Amino acid sequence: HLALLTELNTFNVHNNNLQGSIDDQLLNSWMDNNNNLQDLYLSENQLTGSISEQFCDSSDIKPVIDCFEIKCFCCVDSVNANDCPIELPPSAEPSATPTTSAPTTAAPVAPVAVPTTPSPTTDAP
């Protein structure tokens, strides 16, 4: 049980073929009882789910995860050591159709005649 590991500094289960979903409630309750944890490595497994904002806000830890399997805005990607991308919630994504702008109609454009200049002629001697 993670709850019993209250003095742990590093939790490294990198590349252990772990499968399943992260239990965010368990992770948060474990962090409430463990102020010593400095490193959390969960990458190279088949873990899914998310690490909540509550965990991120209450901890200085930047867990190392697989960003495309686990959603987390305070984590670091195991592949390139960059911060995981922050995804916009569906309500904040730009809409494909405008909702407040009125349709516009363009005025017809008349054809324009382009003047031509005669090419210079040369007289032969």
C-alpha positions in Angstrom: 0.0 0.0 0.0 1.3 3.4 -1.0 -0.2 5.0 2.1 2.4 3.1 4.3 5.3 4.7 2.4 5.3 8.0 4.2 9.1 8.5 4.3 9.8 7.7 0.7 12.0 10.2 -1.2 11.9 8.6 -4.7 9.2 6.4 -6.2 10.6 4.9 -9.4 8.5 2.3 -11.3 9.9 3.2 -14.7 9.8 0.4 -17.2 8.0 -2.2 -15.0 5.2 -3.3 -17.4 2.6 -1.8 -15.1 -0.8 -1.7 -16.6 -4.0 0.1 -15.7 -5.3 3.5 -14.8 -3.8 5.9 -12.3 -5.9 6.1 -9.1 -5.8 9.9 -8.6 -7.5 9.8 -5.2 -4.9 7.3 -4.0 -2.1 9.4 -5.3 -3.5 12.5 -3.7 -4.1 10.8 -0.3 -0.6 9.4 -0.5 0.9 12.8 -1.1 -1.1 14.2 1.8 0.8 11.8 4.1 4.2 12.0 2.5 6.0 15.3 2.5 9.4 13.7 1.7 8.7 12.6 -1.9 10.9 14.4 -4.4 10.9 12.2 -7.5 8.1 10.3 -9.1 8.9 8.2 -12.2 5.9 6.4 -13.9 7.1 6.3 -17.5 7.6 3.4 -19.9 4.6 1.4 -18.6 1.1 1.0 -19.9 -0.5 3.4 -17.4 -3.4 5.6 -18.4 -5.6 8.2 -16.8 -4.6 11.6 -15.4 -2.8 13.3 -12.6 -5.1 16.0 -11.2 -4.5 19.7 -10.8 -4.9 19.1 -7.0 -1.8 16.9 -7.1 0.1 19.5 -9.2 -1.0 22.4 -7.0 -0.1 20.7 -3.7 3.3 19.4 -4.8 6.6 20.7 -6.1 7.2 17.3 -7.8 7.3 17.2 -11.6 6.4 13.5 -12.3 8.1 11.9 -15.2 5.4 10.2 -17.3 4.5 9.3 -20.9 2.5 12.4 -21.9 0.5 10.7 -24.5 -0.8 8.0 -22.1 -1.3 10.0 -18.9 -2.8 13.6 -18.8 -1.0 15.9 -16.5 -0.2 19.6 -16.8 2.7 19.6 -14.3 4.5 16.5 -15.6 7.6 16.0 -17.7 7.6 13.8 -20.7 10.0 10.8 -20.5 10.9 10.9 -24.1 12.1 14.5 -24.6 12.2 15.9 -21.0 9.9 18.7 -22.0 6.8 19.7 -20.0 3.7 17.8 -21.1 1.5 19.8 -23.5 -1.4 21.5 -21.9 -4.6 20.7 -23.8 -7.5 23.2 -24.0 -10.8 22.0 -22.5 -13.4 21.5 -25.2 -15.3 24.6 -24.2 -12.2 26.7 -24.8 -11.3 25.4 -28.2 -12.0 27.8 -31.1 -15.3 27.2 -32.8 -15.3 26.3 -36.5 -18.3 28.5 -37.2 -18.5 32.1 -35.9 -21.4 32.7 -33.5 -21.6 36.5 -33.3 -20.5 37.8 -36.6 -23.1 38.6 -39.3 -22.6 37.2 -42.8 -20.9 39.6 -45.2 -21.6 39.9 -48.9 -19.1 41.4 -51.2 -20.1 44.0 -53.8 -19.8 42.8 -57.4 -16.5 43.8 -59.0 -16.7 45.3 -62.5 -14.1 44.1 -65.0 -11.3 46.5 -65.5 -9.8 47.1 -68.9 -6.0 47.1 -68.9 -4.5 49.5 -71.5 -2.0 48.0 -73.7 1.0 49.9 -75.1 2.0 49.3 -78.7 5.3 47.6 -79.1 8.0 49.8 -80.5 8.6 49.4 -84.2 11.8 49.9 -86.0 12.2 51.1 -89.5 14.6 49.2 -91.7 17.1 51.4 -93.7 
